[in-house]
Amino acid sequence: MAIQTPQSTDKLNSPDHSLSHRVIANDDSAPEQAIVVDSTGNIGIGTTEPATPLQITSTSAGSMSFPVTLNSNSTDDNTGVAFAFSPSTNAATYKGAIGFARTTTWARGKMYLMVDGTADANNADVSDAKLTVEYTGNVGVGTTSPTNLLSLGGNSARVFWMERHTTANTAGNNLTVQAGGATAAATDKAGGDLILTPGTATGSGTASIHFQVPTAGASGETDRAPATHLTIGNGGDTFWTTSGSGLPYGEISVNGNAGATTLDTQNTWVQFAGFDTDGVSNLTTPDHTNDHITITKTGVYMITASVSFSGGASETYEIQVQKNNGATGMTNVHTERKLGANGDIGSTSLSGLVSLTAADTIELWIRGTDATPENATLKDVTLSLVMVGG
């Protein structure tokens, strides 16, 4: 290599302060501009018109170009090289860096994005890595040892978060997580499962999956923060949150009732009016005083009832769930029972799916089908429902 004769130009202040620049070329070859320093101090490599303090231009069309390389003479593992950034007047302190360190053979290793957030004179290093990319393709956020395609550091709780829309008066955008599909045009091939997995527990410990959605409130601009409405945990048990939301259910019952229900006319329904206990409930209103349960949320409900009763010898009775004070009978929640010749105590149960609307009530009704029905005494009775669909 040889430094050729200064060329007359407005580039590179030569030692004699004339506006000229020096050209680096191979010995015995024609001068070729390789490094240019213009009158503003910009340095150009591969260009004669540097637009920034350092501009490196490579003419590599159609392929990846590597105009800058950093090398280390060591072959030891954990040897690394990095670019450091110090956007302040104190050039000796840098809080950001991008580096690569060898971790195994053939110079394979990890790429680090390092950011030191501490207000002190210490420089950023690998312990400050916020993002790590291994030669395996694994990416670590908050960890320098990712074991999966995307690994988060486990020393603190983490949140995947989609920022709010920044356009005024605009709804938020969807976030979709989707498993992989089968090969296009493949025959009878299943798609990939979507698996939600909580953390590994030890000993008697457990872990849960919580599903959160916001609950609607009054019209306006008040934020409605998402809250947990469904929890799956403790070995697979499912829990619905019941603070004004979650799964609607309710129950009324009586145990040991001695009062008879009067049945004067054949095939005439009479409401059972002997309930004395309101059971557990959510988004329904059990009311044993009025012997019904009121619905507050429209949907499909599973209704069940169990009854033990006595009446006339060889008498036949029908029991049915009806709604809105007997306005509508639910023929699919119905049973019929004939008592023995000795007037024994019979037991029966009934259940079915019913579509109900908010403000509907459900009750238990009974009738005798014989020509002159005898009264029936419903001793132990439970009427319950639970919402199973919207």
C-alpha positions as a LaTeX table, in Angstrom:
\begin{tabular}{lrrr}
\hline
Residue & $x$ (\AA) & $y$ (\AA) & $z$ (\AA) \\
\hline
Met1 & 0.00 & 0.00 & 0.00 \\
Ala2 & 1.11 & 3.55 & $-0.61$ \\
Ile3 & $-0.25$ & 7.00 & 0.07 \\
Gln4 & $-0.27$ & 8.76 & $-3.27$ \\
Thr5 & 0.31 & 12.42 & $-4.02$ \\
Pro6 & $-2.33$ & 14.76 & $-2.54$ \\
Gln7 & $-5.10$ & 15.47 & $-4.98$ \\
Ser8 & $-6.42$ & 19.00 & $-5.32$ \\
Thr9 & $-9.98$ & 19.07 & $-3.93$ \\
Asp10 & $-12.01$ & 20.43 & $-1.06$ \\
Lys11 & $-11.58$ & 17.18 & 0.84 \\
Leu12 & $-9.09$ & 16.39 & 3.63 \\
Asn13 & $-7.07$ & 19.19 & 5.14 \\
Ser14 & $-3.47$ & 18.21 & 4.43 \\
Pro15 & $-0.64$ & 19.13 & 6.80 \\
Asp16 & $-0.04$ & 22.34 & 4.90 \\
His17 & $-3.73$ & 23.29 & 5.47 \\
Ser18 & $-4.51$ & 23.25 & 1.76 \\
Leu19 & $-7.86$ & 21.84 & 0.72 \\
Ser20 & $-6.82$ & 18.51 & $-0.67$ \\
His21 & $-7.24$ & 14.85 & 0.17 \\
Arg22 & $-4.98$ & 11.87 & 0.19 \\
Val23 & $-5.61$ & 8.74 & $-1.82$ \\
Ile24 & $-4.69$ & 5.23 & $-0.66$ \\
Ala25 & $-3.86$ & 2.74 & $-3.40$ \\
Asn26 & $-1.81$ & $-0.36$ & $-4.02$ \\
Asp27 & 1.80 & 0.24 & $-5.04$ \\
Asp28 & 2.31 & 0.63 & $-8.78$ \\
Ser29 & $-1.42$ & 0.94 & $-9.38$ \\
Ala30 & $-3.43$ & 3.89 & $-10.46$ \\
Pro31 & $-4.57$ & 6.14 & $-7.62$ \\
Glu32 & $-7.94$ & 5.11 & $-6.23$ \\
Gln33 & $-9.94$ & 6.99 & $-3.68$ \\
Ala34 & $-10.39$ & 4.74 & $-0.65$ \\
Ile35 & $-10.79$ & 7.07 & 2.36 \\
Val36 & $-12.09$ & 10.62 & 2.14 \\
Val37 & $-12.29$ & 13.24 & 4.88 \\
Asp38 & $-14.18$ & 16.30 & 3.79 \\
Ser39 & $-13.83$ & 19.86 & 5.05 \\
Thr40 & $-16.58$ & 19.32 & 7.69 \\
Gly41 & $-14.78$ & 16.31 & 9.17 \\
Asn42 & $-17.06$ & 13.65 & 7.67 \\
Ile43 & $-15.22$ & 10.45 & 6.81 \\
Gly44 & $-16.16$ & 8.39 & 3.79 \\
Ile45 & $-15.09$ & 4.82 & 3.04 \\
Gly46 & $-16.26$ & 3.61 & $-0.33$ \\
Thr47 & $-17.77$ & 7.01 & $-1.06$ \\
Thr48 & $-16.35$ & 10.43 & $-1.91$ \\
Glu49 & $-19.36$ & 12.29 & $-0.53$ \\
Pro50 & $-19.83$ & 11.26 & 3.11 \\
Ala51 & $-23.08$ & 12.71 & 4.50 \\
Thr52 & $-22.48$ & 11.74 & 8.14 \\
Pro53 & $-19.47$ & 11.71 & 10.46 \\
Leu54 & $-18.75$ & 8.17 & 9.20 \\
Gln55 & $-20.27$ & 6.73 & 6.04 \\
Ile56 & $-19.27$ & 3.31 & 4.76 \\
Thr57 & $-20.63$ & 2.31 & 1.38 \\
Ser58 & $-20.46$ & $-1.17$ & $-0.10$ \\
Thr59 & $-21.41$ & $-1.98$ & $-3.66$ \\
Ser60 & $-22.80$ & $-5.47$ & $-3.09$ \\
Ala61 & $-25.91$ & $-5.90$ & $-5.21$ \\
Gly62 & $-28.27$ & $-8.78$ & $-4.59$ \\
Ser63 & $-26.49$ & $-10.16$ & $-1.53$ \\
Met64 & $-25.77$ & $-9.35$ & 2.12 \\
Ser65 & $-22.94$ & $-6.86$ & 2.59 \\
Phe66 & $-20.60$ & $-6.74$ & 5.57 \\
Pro67 & $-18.78$ & $-3.40$ & 5.27 \\
Val68 & $-17.78$ & $-3.44$ & 8.96 \\
Thr69 & $-16.46$ & $-6.38$ & 10.97 \\
Leu70 & $-15.22$ & $-6.55$ & 14.55 \\
Asn71 & $-12.80$ & $-9.34$ & 15.37 \\
Ser72 & $-11.04$ & $-10.74$ & 18.40 \\
Asn73 & $-7.76$ & $-12.66$ & 18.27 \\
Ser74 & $-8.90$ & $-14.97$ & 21.07 \\
Thr75 & $-10.59$ & $-18.32$ & 20.52 \\
Asp76 & $-11.70$ & $-18.64$ & 24.15 \\
Asp77 & $-15.40$ & $-19.01$ & 24.91 \\
Asn78 & $-17.16$ & $-15.87$ & 26.19 \\
Thr79 & $-14.80$ & $-13.67$ & 24.21 \\
Gly80 & $-16.86$ & $-10.91$ & 22.63 \\
Val81 & $-16.76$ & $-7.70$ & 20.65 \\
Ala82 & $-19.30$ & $-4.89$ & 20.74 \\
Phe83 & $-20.35$ & $-1.46$ & 19.57 \\
Ala84 & $-20.84$ & 0.94 & 22.48 \\
Phe85 & $-23.03$ & 4.04 & 22.52 \\
Ser86 & $-22.52$ & 7.18 & 24.59 \\
Pro87 & $-24.95$ & 9.92 & 23.54 \\
Ser88 & $-23.58$ & 12.45 & 26.01 \\
Thr89 & $-20.61$ & 14.72 & 26.56 \\
Asn90 & $-19.03$ & 12.05 & 28.77 \\
Ala91 & $-17.70$ & 9.71 & 26.10 \\
Ala92 & $-16.06$ & 7.52 & 28.75 \\
Thr93 & $-19.45$ & 6.26 & 29.95 \\
Tyr94 & $-21.70$ & 4.25 & 27.65 \\
Lys95 & $-25.09$ & 2.92 & 28.74 \\
Gly96 & $-25.95$ & 1.07 & 25.56 \\
Ala97 & $-24.11$ & $-1.53$ & 23.50 \\
Ile98 & $-24.65$ & $-4.22$ & 20.88 \\
Gly99 & $-22.26$ & $-7.13$ & 21.09 \\
Phe100 & $-21.58$ & $-10.72$ & 20.16 \\
Ala101 & $-19.75$ & $-13.27$ & 22.28 \\
Arg102 & $-18.42$ & $-16.66$ & 21.28 \\
Thr103 & $-19.86$ & $-19.54$ & 23.32 \\
Thr104 & $-18.78$ & $-22.59$ & 21.31 \\
Thr105 & $-16.80$ & $-23.70$ & 18.27 \\
Trp106 & $-16.59$ & $-21.97$ & 14.90 \\
Ala107 & $-17.19$ & $-18.59$ & 16.52 \\
Arg108 & $-20.83$ & $-19.42$ & 17.27 \\
Gly109 & $-22.38$ & $-17.62$ & 20.20 \\
Lys110 & $-24.91$ & $-15.04$ & 21.35 \\
Met111 & $-25.88$ & $-11.56$ & 20.23 \\
Tyr112 & $-26.68$ & $-9.12$ & 23.05 \\
Leu113 & $-28.61$ & $-5.85$ & 23.16 \\
Met114 & $-27.30$ & $-4.26$ & 26.35 \\
Val115 & $-28.90$ & $-1.30$ & 28.11 \\
Asp116 & $-27.75$ & $-0.15$ & 31.56 \\
Gly117 & $-30.59$ & 1.74 & 33.24 \\
Thr118 & $-28.72$ & 2.64 & 36.44 \\
Ala119 & $-27.85$ & 6.31 & 37.00 \\
Asp120 & $-24.14$ & 5.85 & 37.67 \\
Ala121 & $-20.77$ & 5.84 & 35.89 \\
Asn122 & $-20.81$ & 2.10 & 35.13 \\
Asn123 & $-20.89$ & 0.98 & 31.53 \\
Ala124 & $-23.34$ & $-1.43$ & 29.97 \\
Asp125 & $-22.21$ & $-5.05$ & 29.85 \\
Val126 & $-23.67$ & $-8.52$ & 29.31 \\
Ser127 & $-25.39$ & $-8.46$ & 32.71 \\
Asp128 & $-27.49$ & $-5.58$ & 31.34 \\
Ala129 & $-28.64$ & $-7.53$ & 28.27 \\
Lys130 & $-32.30$ & $-6.88$ & 27.59 \\
Leu131 & $-32.43$ & $-9.03$ & 24.45 \\
Thr132 & $-30.33$ & $-12.10$ & 23.65 \\
Val133 & $-30.29$ & $-14.11$ & 20.42 \\
Glu134 & $-28.54$ & $-17.48$ & 20.53 \\
Tyr135 & $-26.98$ & $-19.18$ & 17.52 \\
Thr136 & $-29.72$ & $-21.82$ & 17.93 \\
Gly137 & $-32.33$ & $-19.18$ & 17.10 \\
Asn138 & $-33.68$ & $-18.97$ & 20.64 \\
Val139 & $-34.47$ & $-15.43$ & 21.77 \\
Gly140 & $-34.29$ & $-14.31$ & 25.38 \\
Val141 & $-35.98$ & $-11.27$ & 26.89 \\
Gly142 & $-34.65$ & $-10.57$ & 30.36 \\
Thr143 & $-32.51$ & $-13.71$ & 30.22 \\
Thr144 & $-29.18$ & $-14.47$ & 28.54 \\
Ser145 & $-29.88$ & $-18.22$ & 28.46 \\
Pro146 & $-33.08$ & $-18.76$ & 26.47 \\
Thr147 & $-34.14$ & $-22.41$ & 26.35 \\
Asn148 & $-37.06$ & $-21.97$ & 23.93 \\
Leu149 & $-37.81$ & $-20.03$ & 20.78 \\
Leu150 & $-38.91$ & $-17.10$ & 22.96 \\
Ser151 & $-37.90$ & $-17.19$ & 26.63 \\
Leu152 & $-38.65$ & $-14.59$ & 29.29 \\
Gly153 & $-36.50$ & $-14.15$ & 32.37 \\
Gly154 & $-38.11$ & $-15.87$ & 35.35 \\
Asn155 & $-36.97$ & $-13.60$ & 38.17 \\
Ser156 & $-40.02$ & $-11.33$ & 37.98 \\
Ala157 & $-43.60$ & $-11.37$ & 36.68 \\
Arg158 & $-43.97$ & $-10.57$ & 32.98 \\
Val159 & $-46.80$ & $-9.16$ & 30.85 \\
Phe160 & $-47.32$ & $-9.37$ & 27.08 \\
Trp161 & $-49.03$ & $-6.10$ & 26.33 \\
Met162 & $-50.60$ & $-4.49$ & 23.30 \\
Glu163 & $-50.63$ & $-0.71$ & 23.64 \\
Arg164 & $-53.86$ & 1.25 & 23.49 \\
His165 & $-54.94$ & 2.83 & 20.22 \\
Thr166 & $-53.56$ & 6.36 & 19.86 \\
Thr167 & $-56.25$ & 7.64 & 17.48 \\
Ala168 & $-58.90$ & 9.61 & 19.35 \\
Asn169 & $-62.25$ & 7.91 & 20.00 \\
Thr170 & $-61.15$ & 4.58 & 18.49 \\
Ala171 & $-61.74$ & 1.03 & 19.77 \\
Gly172 & $-58.78$ & $-1.21$ & 20.56 \\
Asn173 & $-57.40$ & $-3.67$ & 18.02 \\
Asn174 & $-57.59$ & $-7.46$ & 18.28 \\
Leu175 & $-54.66$ & $-9.60$ & 19.36 \\
Thr176 & $-54.78$ & $-13.13$ & 17.95 \\
Val177 & $-52.71$ & $-16.10$ & 19.09 \\
Gln178 & $-53.05$ & $-18.98$ & 16.65 \\
Ala179 & $-51.43$ & $-22.38$ & 16.38 \\
Gly180 & $-50.04$ & $-23.69$ & 13.09 \\
Gly181 & $-52.25$ & $-25.05$ & 10.35 \\
Ala182 & $-51.86$ & $-28.25$ & 8.37 \\
Thr183 & $-50.13$ & $-28.21$ & 4.99 \\
Ala184 & $-52.27$ & $-26.59$ & 2.32 \\
Ala185 & $-54.22$ & $-29.14$ & 0.22 \\
Ala186 & $-53.30$ & $-31.96$ & 2.65 \\
Thr187 & $-55.99$ & $-34.60$ & 3.25 \\
Asp188 & $-57.52$ & $-34.99$ & 6.73 \\
Lys189 & $-54.59$ & $-33.44$ & 8.58 \\
Ala190 & $-55.20$ & $-31.85$ & 11.97 \\
Gly191 & $-54.22$ & $-28.32$ & 12.83 \\
Gly192 & $-51.84$ & $-27.67$ & 15.70 \\
Asp193 & $-53.28$ & $-27.48$ & 19.21 \\
Leu194 & $-53.19$ & $-24.22$ & 21.16 \\
Ile195 & $-51.82$ & $-25.08$ & 24.59 \\
Leu196 & $-51.99$ & $-22.69$ & 27.55 \\
Thr197 & $-49.67$ & $-23.89$ & 30.30 \\
Pro198 & $-49.01$ & $-22.31$ & 33.72 \\
Gly199 & $-45.66$ & $-22.62$ & 35.48 \\
Thr200 & $-44.24$ & $-25.81$ & 36.96 \\
Ala201 & $-45.10$ & $-26.30$ & 40.64 \\
Thr202 & $-43.37$ & $-28.42$ & 43.27 \\
Gly203 & $-44.61$ & $-30.47$ & 46.20 \\
Ser204 & $-48.10$ & $-29.42$ & 47.31 \\
Gly205 & $-47.93$ & $-26.27$ & 45.19 \\
Thr206 & $-50.19$ & $-25.71$ & 42.19 \\
Ala207 & $-50.73$ & $-23.20$ & 39.40 \\
Ser208 & $-53.73$ & $-21.72$ & 37.63 \\
Ile209 & $-54.87$ & $-20.21$ & 34.35 \\
His210 & $-56.98$ & $-17.06$ & 34.73 \\
Phe211 & $-59.25$ & $-15.69$ & 32.00 \\
Gln212 & $-59.91$ & $-11.98$ & 32.29 \\
Val213 & $-62.37$ & $-9.69$ & 30.51 \\
Pro214 & $-63.74$ & $-6.24$ & 31.38 \\
Thr215 & $-67.27$ & $-5.95$ & 32.75 \\
Ala216 & $-69.51$ & $-3.41$ & 31.04 \\
Gly217 & $-70.60$ & $-0.44$ & 33.11 \\
Ala218 & $-72.57$ & 2.73 & 32.55 \\
Ser219 & $-72.20$ & 4.53 & 29.23 \\
Gly220 & $-69.29$ & 6.94 & 29.20 \\
Glu221 & $-65.51$ & 7.22 & 29.09 \\
Thr222 & $-64.60$ & 5.45 & 32.33 \\
Asp223 & $-61.99$ & 2.71 & 31.89 \\
Arg224 & $-63.24$ & $-0.82$ & 32.53 \\
Ala225 & $-60.18$ & $-2.81$ & 33.55 \\
Pro226 & $-60.22$ & $-6.55$ & 32.78 \\
Ala227 & $-60.85$ & $-8.78$ & 35.78 \\
Thr228 & $-60.74$ & $-12.55$ & 36.28 \\
His229 & $-64.00$ & $-14.30$ & 35.44 \\
Leu230 & $-62.80$ & $-17.87$ & 34.98 \\
Thr231 & $-59.98$ & $-19.72$ & 36.71 \\
Ile232 & $-58.74$ & $-23.21$ & 35.93 \\
Gly233 & $-56.45$ & $-24.52$ & 38.63 \\
Asn234 & $-55.84$ & $-26.89$ & 41.52 \\
Gly235 & $-55.53$ & $-29.96$ & 39.36 \\
Gly236 & $-58.06$ & $-28.94$ & 36.72 \\
Asp237 & $-60.89$ & $-27.55$ & 38.87 \\
Thr238 & $-62.81$ & $-24.70$ & 37.23 \\
Phe239 & $-63.85$ & $-21.63$ & 39.22 \\
Trp240 & $-66.13$ & $-18.84$ & 38.04 \\
Thr241 & $-65.69$ & $-15.48$ & 39.74 \\
Thr242 & $-68.94$ & $-14.53$ & 41.44 \\
Ser243 & $-68.58$ & $-10.82$ & 42.28 \\
Gly244 & $-71.42$ & $-9.68$ & 40.01 \\
Ser245 & $-70.12$ & $-11.68$ & 37.08 \\
Gly246 & $-69.29$ & $-15.22$ & 36.10 \\
Leu247 & $-71.59$ & $-18.22$ & 35.85 \\
Pro248 & $-75.27$ & $-17.70$ & 36.86 \\
Tyr249 & $-76.75$ & $-20.35$ & 39.18 \\
Gly250 & $-79.24$ & $-20.62$ & 42.03 \\
Glu251 & $-81.17$ & $-22.98$ & 44.27 \\
Ile252 & $-84.13$ & $-23.21$ & 46.66 \\
Ser253 & $-84.99$ & $-26.22$ & 48.83 \\
Val254 & $-86.89$ & $-27.68$ & 51.76 \\
Asn255 & $-86.11$ & $-30.69$ & 53.96 \\
Gly256 & $-88.80$ & $-32.39$ & 56.01 \\
Asn257 & $-91.83$ & $-30.47$ & 54.81 \\
Ala258 & $-95.07$ & $-31.74$ & 56.37 \\
Gly259 & $-97.58$ & $-29.50$ & 54.64 \\
Ala260 & $-99.74$ & $-31.08$ & 51.96 \\
Thr261 & $-100.33$ & $-29.54$ & 48.55 \\
Thr262 & $-104.05$ & $-29.50$ & 47.85 \\
Leu263 & $-105.02$ & $-31.11$ & 44.54 \\
Asp264 & $-108.79$ & $-30.66$ & 44.06 \\
Thr265 & $-109.18$ & $-31.12$ & 40.31 \\
Gln266 & $-107.89$ & $-33.78$ & 37.94 \\
Asn267 & $-105.02$ & $-32.63$ & 35.70 \\
Thr268 & $-104.90$ & $-29.15$ & 37.23 \\
Trp269 & $-101.42$ & $-27.83$ & 37.99 \\
Val270 & $-100.77$ & $-26.45$ & 41.48 \\
Gln271 & $-97.56$ & $-24.66$ & 42.46 \\
Phe272 & $-95.57$ & $-26.19$ & 45.29 \\
Ala273 & $-95.40$ & $-23.55$ & 48.01 \\
Gly274 & $-93.34$ & $-25.22$ & 50.72 \\
Phe275 & $-89.76$ & $-24.06$ & 50.10 \\
Asp276 & $-88.04$ & $-22.63$ & 53.16 \\
Thr277 & $-84.36$ & $-22.19$ & 52.21 \\
Asp278 & $-82.50$ & $-20.08$ & 49.64 \\
Gly279 & $-79.38$ & $-21.87$ & 48.44 \\
Val280 & $-76.18$ & $-20.52$ & 46.90 \\
Ser281 & $-76.59$ & $-18.25$ & 43.91 \\
Asn282 & $-74.90$ & $-15.93$ & 41.44 \\
Leu283 & $-76.70$ & $-13.66$ & 38.97 \\
Thr284 & $-80.03$ & $-15.23$ & 39.98 \\
Thr285 & $-82.41$ & $-14.47$ & 42.85 \\
Pro286 & $-83.61$ & $-17.49$ & 44.82 \\
Asp287 & $-86.78$ & $-16.55$ & 46.76 \\
His288 & $-88.19$ & $-19.31$ & 48.94 \\
Thr289 & $-90.86$ & $-16.93$ & 50.25 \\
Asn290 & $-92.41$ & $-16.80$ & 46.77 \\
Asp291 & $-91.22$ & $-20.32$ & 45.91 \\
His292 & $-89.35$ & $-19.38$ & 42.77 \\
Ile293 & $-85.94$ & $-18.40$ & 41.34 \\
Thr294 & $-85.66$ & $-15.22$ & 39.26 \\
Ile295 & $-83.28$ & $-15.07$ & 36.29 \\
Thr296 & $-81.20$ & $-11.92$ & 35.76 \\
Lys297 & $-79.20$ & $-12.98$ & 32.69 \\
Thr298 & $-80.64$ & $-14.32$ & 29.44 \\
Gly299 & $-79.28$ & $-17.67$ & 28.33 \\
Val300 & $-79.68$ & $-21.44$ & 28.24 \\
Tyr301 & $-79.99$ & $-23.08$ & 31.66 \\
Met302 & $-79.81$ & $-26.63$ & 32.96 \\
Ile303 & $-82.71$ & $-27.02$ & 35.42 \\
Thr304 & $-82.84$ & $-29.93$ & 37.84 \\
Ala305 & $-85.26$ & $-30.91$ & 40.60 \\
Ser306 & $-85.39$ & $-33.80$ & 43.03 \\
Val307 & $-88.53$ & $-34.62$ & 45.01 \\
Ser308 & $-89.58$ & $-37.17$ & 47.65 \\
Phe309 & $-93.33$ & $-37.17$ & 48.31 \\
Ser310 & $-96.31$ & $-39.12$ & 49.57 \\
Gly311 & $-99.97$ & $-39.16$ & 48.57 \\
Gly312 & $-102.89$ & $-41.42$ & 47.90 \\
Ala313 & $-102.52$ & $-45.16$ & 47.43 \\
Ser314 & $-101.94$ & $-46.08$ & 43.79 \\
Glu315 & $-102.31$ & $-42.42$ & 42.84 \\
Thr316 & $-100.45$ & $-41.03$ & 39.82 \\
Tyr317 & $-98.80$ & $-37.60$ & 40.01 \\
Glu318 & $-96.97$ & $-35.42$ & 37.50 \\
Ile319 & $-94.34$ & $-32.87$ & 38.48 \\
Gln320 & $-93.12$ & $-30.15$ & 36.13 \\
Val321 & $-91.00$ & $-27.02$ & 36.16 \\
Gln322 & $-92.90$ & $-24.00$ & 34.87 \\
Lys323 & $-91.98$ & $-20.36$ & 34.44 \\
Asn324 & $-93.52$ & $-16.99$ & 35.20 \\
Asn325 & $-96.10$ & $-18.19$ & 37.73 \\
Gly326 & $-97.21$ & $-21.10$ & 35.61 \\
Ala327 & $-97.61$ & $-19.18$ & 32.37 \\
Thr328 & $-95.44$ & $-21.67$ & 30.47 \\
Gly329 & $-94.86$ & $-25.31$ & 31.25 \\
Met330 & $-91.50$ & $-26.84$ & 30.39 \\
Thr331 & $-92.49$ & $-30.20$ & 29.01 \\
Asn332 & $-88.88$ & $-31.37$ & 28.84 \\
Val333 & $-88.44$ & $-30.78$ & 32.60 \\
His334 & $-91.23$ & $-33.12$ & 33.64 \\
Thr335 & $-91.74$ & $-36.45$ & 35.36 \\
Glu336 & $-94.61$ & $-38.82$ & 36.27 \\
Arg337 & $-94.78$ & $-41.21$ & 39.23 \\
Lys338 & $-97.41$ & $-43.67$ & 40.46 \\
Leu339 & $-97.31$ & $-44.45$ & 44.17 \\
Gly340 & $-97.74$ & $-47.95$ & 45.54 \\
Ala341 & $-100.97$ & $-49.48$ & 46.85 \\
Asn342 & $-99.94$ & $-48.79$ & 50.41 \\
Gly343 & $-99.44$ & $-45.07$ & 49.86 \\
Asp344 & $-95.65$ & $-45.24$ & 50.15 \\
Ile345 & $-93.17$ & $-42.34$ & 49.86 \\
Gly346 & $-91.94$ & $-42.02$ & 46.33 \\
Ser347 & $-88.97$ & $-40.16$ & 44.94 \\
Thr348 & $-88.35$ & $-38.74$ & 41.50 \\
Ser349 & $-86.08$ & $-36.35$ & 39.65 \\
Leu350 & $-86.34$ & $-34.21$ & 36.53 \\
Ser351 & $-83.93$ & $-32.16$ & 34.44 \\
Gly352 & $-83.60$ & $-30.44$ & 31.09 \\
Leu353 & $-82.21$ & $-27.51$ & 29.11 \\
Val354 & $-84.38$ & $-24.40$ & 28.87 \\
Ser355 & $-83.92$ & $-20.97$ & 27.26 \\
Leu356 & $-84.73$ & $-18.24$ & 29.77 \\
Thr357 & $-84.89$ & $-14.46$ & 29.56 \\
Ala358 & $-83.88$ & $-11.96$ & 32.21 \\
Ala359 & $-86.71$ & $-11.46$ & 34.74 \\
Asp360 & $-88.19$ & $-14.93$ & 34.12 \\
Thr361 & $-89.09$ & $-16.96$ & 37.20 \\
Ile362 & $-89.13$ & $-20.75$ & 37.52 \\
Glu363 & $-91.30$ & $-22.74$ & 39.89 \\
Leu364 & $-92.17$ & $-26.37$ & 40.69 \\
Trp365 & $-95.71$ & $-27.50$ & 39.96 \\
Ile366 & $-97.61$ & $-30.76$ & 40.65 \\
Arg367 & $-100.94$ & $-32.29$ & 39.56 \\
Gly368 & $-102.88$ & $-35.50$ & 40.06 \\
Thr369 & $-104.09$ & $-37.40$ & 37.02 \\
Asp370 & $-106.71$ & $-39.57$ & 38.70 \\
Ala371 & $-110.41$ & $-38.67$ & 38.52 \\
Thr372 & $-110.44$ & $-37.51$ & 42.13 \\
Pro373 & $-106.83$ & $-36.77$ & 42.99 \\
Glu374 & $-105.68$ & $-36.95$ & 46.57 \\
Asn375 & $-103.43$ & $-34.32$ & 48.10 \\
Ala376 & $-99.67$ & $-34.81$ & 47.95 \\
Thr377 & $-97.05$ & $-34.02$ & 50.56 \\
Leu378 & $-93.71$ & $-33.03$ & 49.02 \\
Lys379 & $-91.29$ & $-33.71$ & 51.86 \\
Asp380 & $-87.73$ & $-33.12$ & 50.56 \\
Val381 & $-87.49$ & $-30.87$ & 47.48 \\
Thr382 & $-84.61$ & $-29.16$ & 45.71 \\
Leu383 & $-84.99$ & $-26.90$ & 42.66 \\
Ser384 & $-81.80$ & $-25.60$ & 41.06 \\
Leu385 & $-80.46$ & $-24.20$ & 37.81 \\
Val386 & $-77.15$ & $-23.24$ & 36.24 \\
Met387 & $-76.43$ & $-21.36$ & 33.01 \\
Val388 & $-74.70$ & $-23.47$ & 30.38 \\
Gly389 & $-74.90$ & $-21.27$ & 27.29 \\
Gly390 & $-75.58$ & $-17.76$ & 26.02 \\
\hline
\end{tabular}
